[in-house]
Amino acid sequence: MAQTKKYKRKKNRSIPPKYLLLGMTVLCVVMILTGLAFNLSGGPLQAAAGYVFVPMQEGINRLGSTISSGLSDLKTLREVEEENAALKSQVNALTEELNQIKLEQYDVENYRALLKLDEKYPDYEKVAAHVIGKDAGNWFATFLIDKGSNDGISVDMNVIADEGLVGIVTAVGPTFARVRSIIDDAAQVSAQVLSTSDNCIVSGDLPLMNTDGRMLLSMLKDEDDEVVVGDQLVTSNVSSKYVQGLLIGNIASLSFDSNQLTKSGTVTPVVDFEHLSEVLVILEIKDNDALEG
């Protein structure tokens, strides 16, 4: 019985697939070599080799083509990515250059405006300055400029921009100065109507600026009732701190006071007090004893 079981186990033993594959491979190689050695053209060995190796070769070729195509596509993709990166870099450089050109053009236009303003008031020596800071809020009611005592600036010097009066210097350091504009609540300017020479007071009023973009006009003596809306106001000769003839703005509204002797109203300033960037400081201090804030 034991011998029978042993015989059955022996009978069921089979050749492992890896050895079978190895044997077939060796046999094929031998057949190919034999066909080549004896130049068995068209013989059965060559035919057998063709059946076995031609499909293998075709598969290898297809695999090689696929790999080559994949590598080519990968190279192309990398080239495209590199080109995109280069183009983005060029776009960023061009954008920065364009912004710089716009900034330079903006500066040129501002300097042209300052030059035009300088020519408008040729009797006064001036120095240009950049606005470098301001108090909180939408308006340049008080602000700092980048010129100071080192540049000849002193307290009470007048500041102009756009087409006319901005304000007055209230504090000075070696390299900076503080300016209080005429729209500030604490500002008052002795003014006169350009067409009639009638005197009045123009006062800053920030709440009014916020709602209407205007300043207050008061104490206008218009005995002949000649002053009308739209007339220009300039600094008067009786001002204690402002030199004469600086344009302030245009009368926006006007009415008689209750005493029927004077008029009050509002004034639209000629300076854009929301967008100040460069100003001119008049290097002259008004010297007289008239009373004005």
C-alpha positions as CSV (number, residue, x, y, z in Angstrom):
1,M,0.0,0.0,0.0
2,A,2.8,2.4,0.8
3,Q,4.5,1.5,-2.4
4,T,1.3,2.3,-4.4
5,K,1.0,5.8,-2.8
6,K,4.7,6.5,-3.5
7,Y,4.2,5.5,-7.1
8,K,1.2,7.8,-7.4
9,R,3.0,10.8,-6.0
10,K,5.8,10.2,-8.5
11,K,3.4,9.8,-11.4
12,N,1.7,13.2,-10.6
13,R,5.0,15.2,-10.5
14,S,5.1,17.8,-13.4
15,I,7.7,20.1,-14.9
16,P,7.5,23.6,-13.6
17,P,6.5,26.2,-16.2
18,K,9.6,28.3,-15.8
19,Y,11.8,25.3,-16.8
20,L,9.5,24.5,-19.7
21,L,9.7,28.1,-21.0
22,L,13.5,28.0,-20.6
23,G,13.7,24.8,-22.5
24,M,11.6,26.2,-25.4
25,T,13.7,29.3,-25.5
26,V,16.9,27.4,-25.7
27,L,15.4,25.2,-28.4
28,C,14.4,28.2,-30.5
29,V,17.8,29.7,-30.2
30,V,19.4,26.5,-31.3
31,M,17.1,26.3,-34.3
32,I,17.9,29.8,-35.3
33,L,21.6,29.3,-35.0
34,T,21.3,26.0,-36.9
35,G,19.4,27.7,-39.7
36,L,21.9,30.5,-39.9
37,A,24.8,28.1,-39.9
38,F,23.5,26.0,-42.7
39,N,21.8,28.8,-44.6
40,L,18.6,26.9,-44.6
41,S,16.7,29.4,-46.7
42,G,13.0,28.7,-46.6
43,G,13.6,25.6,-44.5
44,P,11.4,24.4,-41.7
45,L,13.8,25.8,-39.1
46,Q,13.6,29.3,-40.5
47,A,9.9,29.0,-40.8
48,A,9.6,27.9,-37.2
49,A,11.9,30.8,-36.2
50,G,9.6,33.2,-38.1
51,Y,6.5,32.0,-36.4
52,V,8.1,32.4,-33.0
53,F,10.4,35.5,-33.2
54,V,8.7,37.7,-35.8
55,P,5.7,38.4,-33.6
56,M,8.1,39.0,-30.7
57,Q,10.1,41.4,-32.8
58,E,7.0,43.2,-33.9
59,G,5.9,43.5,-30.3
60,I,9.3,44.8,-29.3
61,N,9.2,47.3,-32.2
62,R,5.7,48.5,-31.2
63,L,6.8,48.8,-27.6
64,G,9.9,50.7,-28.6
65,S,7.9,53.0,-30.8
66,T,5.4,53.7,-28.0
67,I,8.2,54.4,-25.6
68,S,10.0,56.7,-28.1
69,S,6.7,58.5,-28.8
70,G,6.0,58.9,-25.1
71,L,9.5,60.3,-24.6
72,S,9.0,62.6,-27.5
73,D,5.7,63.8,-26.1
74,L,7.3,64.3,-22.7
75,K,10.1,66.3,-24.2
76,T,7.5,68.4,-26.2
77,L,5.5,69.0,-23.0
78,R,8.6,70.1,-21.1
79,E,9.5,72.4,-24.0
80,V,6.0,73.9,-23.9
81,E,6.2,74.4,-20.2
82,E,9.6,76.1,-20.5
83,E,8.2,78.3,-23.3
84,N,5.2,79.2,-21.2
85,A,7.5,80.0,-18.2
86,A,9.6,82.2,-20.5
87,L,6.6,83.9,-22.0
88,K,5.2,84.6,-18.5
89,S,8.5,86.1,-17.5
90,Q,8.5,88.3,-20.6
91,V,4.9,89.4,-19.9
92,N,5.8,90.3,-16.3
93,A,8.8,92.2,-17.5
94,L,6.7,94.1,-20.1
95,T,4.0,94.8,-17.6
96,E,6.5,96.2,-15.1
97,E,8.1,98.3,-17.9
98,L,4.6,99.6,-18.9
99,N,3.8,100.5,-15.4
100,Q,7.1,102.3,-15.1
101,I,6.4,104.2,-18.3
102,K,3.0,105.1,-17.1
103,L,4.5,106.3,-13.8
104,E,7.1,108.3,-15.6
105,Q,4.5,109.8,-17.9
106,Y,2.4,110.7,-14.8
107,D,5.4,112.4,-13.3
108,V,6.1,114.2,-16.5
109,E,2.6,115.5,-16.7
110,N,2.7,116.5,-13.0
111,Y,6.0,118.4,-13.6
112,R,4.5,120.0,-16.7
113,A,1.6,121.2,-14.5
114,L,4.0,122.5,-11.9
115,L,6.0,124.3,-14.6
116,K,2.8,125.8,-15.9
117,L,1.8,126.9,-12.4
118,D,5.3,128.3,-11.8
119,E,4.9,130.4,-15.0
120,K,1.5,131.6,-13.8
121,Y,3.1,133.2,-10.7
122,P,6.5,134.4,-12.0
123,D,7.0,137.0,-9.3
124,Y,7.7,134.3,-6.6
125,E,10.6,132.0,-6.1
126,K,9.5,128.5,-5.5
127,V,10.7,125.0,-4.7
128,A,8.9,121.7,-5.8
129,A,8.1,119.0,-3.2
130,H,6.4,115.6,-3.1
131,V,3.6,114.8,-0.8
132,I,4.8,112.0,1.5
133,G,2.0,111.6,4.0
134,K,-1.4,112.9,5.2
135,D,-3.8,112.6,8.1
136,A,-6.7,110.1,8.0
137,G,-9.6,110.8,5.7
138,N,-10.3,111.4,2.0
139,W,-9.0,115.0,1.9
140,F,-5.5,116.4,2.1
141,A,-6.5,118.8,4.9
142,T,-3.1,118.5,6.5
143,F,-0.1,116.6,5.0
144,L,3.6,116.3,4.9
145,I,6.1,117.2,2.1
146,D,9.6,116.0,1.5
147,K,11.3,119.4,1.7
148,G,12.2,121.3,4.8
149,S,14.6,123.9,6.3
150,N,17.5,122.4,4.4
151,D,15.7,123.5,1.2
152,G,14.9,127.0,2.5
153,I,11.4,126.3,3.7
154,S,10.0,128.1,6.7
155,V,6.7,128.3,8.7
156,D,4.0,130.5,7.0
157,M,5.3,130.0,3.5
158,N,2.4,129.5,1.0
159,V,1.9,126.3,-0.9
160,I,0.3,126.0,-4.4
161,A,-0.7,123.2,-6.8
162,D,-2.9,122.6,-9.8
163,E,-4.0,126.1,-10.6
164,G,-3.9,127.9,-7.2
165,L,-3.6,128.0,-3.5
166,V,-3.3,124.8,-1.4
167,G,-2.4,126.1,2.0
168,I,0.4,127.2,4.3
169,V,3.4,125.6,6.0
170,T,2.7,125.2,9.8
171,A,5.8,123.2,10.9
172,V,9.3,122.5,9.5
173,G,12.0,120.0,10.0
174,P,15.4,119.7,8.2
175,T,14.0,117.4,5.5
176,F,10.2,117.7,5.8
177,A,7.4,120.2,6.4
178,R,3.8,120.1,7.5
179,V,1.1,121.9,5.4
180,R,-2.4,122.9,6.5
181,S,-4.6,123.3,3.5
182,I,-7.3,125.9,3.1
183,I,-10.1,123.3,3.4
184,D,-9.1,122.4,6.9
185,D,-11.6,123.5,9.6
186,A,-9.0,125.8,11.2
187,A,-8.1,127.6,8.0
188,Q,-9.3,131.1,7.0
189,V,-8.1,133.2,4.0
190,S,-8.7,136.8,3.3
191,A,-9.9,136.8,-0.3
192,Q,-11.2,139.2,-2.9
193,V,-13.4,138.9,-6.0
194,L,-11.2,139.1,-9.0
195,S,-13.7,141.0,-11.1
196,T,-14.7,143.6,-8.5
197,S,-11.9,143.6,-5.9
198,D,-14.6,143.2,-3.2
199,N,-13.1,141.5,0.0
200,C,-14.5,138.5,1.8
201,I,-13.4,135.6,4.0
202,V,-13.0,132.0,2.7
203,S,-13.0,129.3,5.5
204,G,-12.4,125.6,5.5
205,D,-15.2,123.3,6.3
206,L,-14.5,119.6,6.1
207,P,-18.1,118.4,6.5
208,L,-19.1,120.7,3.7
209,M,-16.2,119.4,1.6
210,N,-17.4,115.8,2.2
211,T,-21.0,116.6,1.1
212,D,-20.5,119.2,-1.7
213,G,-16.7,119.6,-2.2
214,R,-16.9,123.3,-1.2
215,M,-15.6,125.8,1.3
216,L,-17.5,128.6,3.1
217,L,-17.6,132.3,1.9
218,S,-18.6,135.0,4.3
219,M,-18.5,138.8,5.0
220,L,-18.6,139.7,1.3
221,K,-19.3,143.4,0.9
222,D,-20.9,143.7,-2.5
223,E,-22.5,147.2,-2.2
224,D,-23.3,147.4,-6.0
225,D,-24.6,143.8,-6.1
226,E,-22.2,143.0,-9.0
227,V,-20.7,139.7,-7.7
228,V,-22.3,136.6,-9.3
229,V,-21.9,132.8,-9.1
230,G,-18.9,131.7,-11.1
231,D,-16.7,134.7,-10.2
232,Q,-13.1,133.9,-9.2
233,L,-11.6,134.5,-5.8
234,V,-8.0,135.2,-5.2
235,T,-5.9,136.0,-2.1
236,S,-6.3,139.7,-1.2
237,N,-3.6,142.3,-0.5
238,V,-4.8,142.6,3.2
239,S,-4.0,139.0,4.0
240,S,-1.4,138.6,6.8
241,K,-0.1,135.2,5.7
242,Y,-1.0,134.7,2.1
243,V,0.7,136.5,-0.8
244,Q,-1.5,138.5,-3.1
245,G,-3.2,137.1,-6.2
246,L,-3.2,133.4,-5.6
247,L,-6.3,131.8,-7.1
248,I,-8.6,130.1,-4.5
249,G,-11.7,129.0,-6.4
250,N,-15.0,130.0,-7.9
251,I,-18.1,131.2,-6.1
252,A,-20.6,128.3,-6.2
253,S,-23.5,129.9,-4.3
254,L,-24.3,133.4,-2.9
255,S,-27.0,135.1,-0.9
256,F,-27.6,138.1,1.3
257,D,-27.1,137.9,5.0
258,S,-29.9,138.8,7.4
259,N,-28.4,142.3,7.8
260,Q,-28.7,142.9,4.0
261,L,-25.3,144.4,4.1
262,T,-23.0,141.4,3.5
263,K,-23.3,138.2,1.5
264,S,-22.4,134.6,2.3
265,G,-22.1,131.5,0.2
266,T,-19.9,128.7,-0.9
267,V,-16.7,128.3,-3.0
268,T,-15.5,125.5,-5.2
269,P,-11.7,125.3,-4.8
270,V,-9.5,125.0,-8.0
271,V,-7.2,122.5,-6.3
272,D,-8.1,118.8,-6.3
273,F,-7.7,118.2,-2.5
274,E,-8.3,114.5,-3.0
275,H,-5.3,113.8,-5.2
276,L,-2.3,115.9,-4.2
277,S,1.1,114.4,-5.1
278,E,3.4,117.4,-6.0
279,V,3.2,121.0,-4.8
280,L,5.2,124.2,-5.1
281,V,6.3,126.1,-2.0
282,I,6.6,129.9,-2.4
283,L,9.9,130.8,-0.7
284,E,8.5,134.1,0.6
285,I,6.7,135.0,3.8
286,K,4.0,137.7,3.8
287,D,5.0,140.4,6.3
288,N,2.3,142.7,7.6
289,D,0.2,143.1,10.7
290,A,-3.3,142.4,9.3
291,L,-5.3,139.9,11.4
292,E,-6.0,136.6,9.7
293,G,-5.8,132.9,10.8
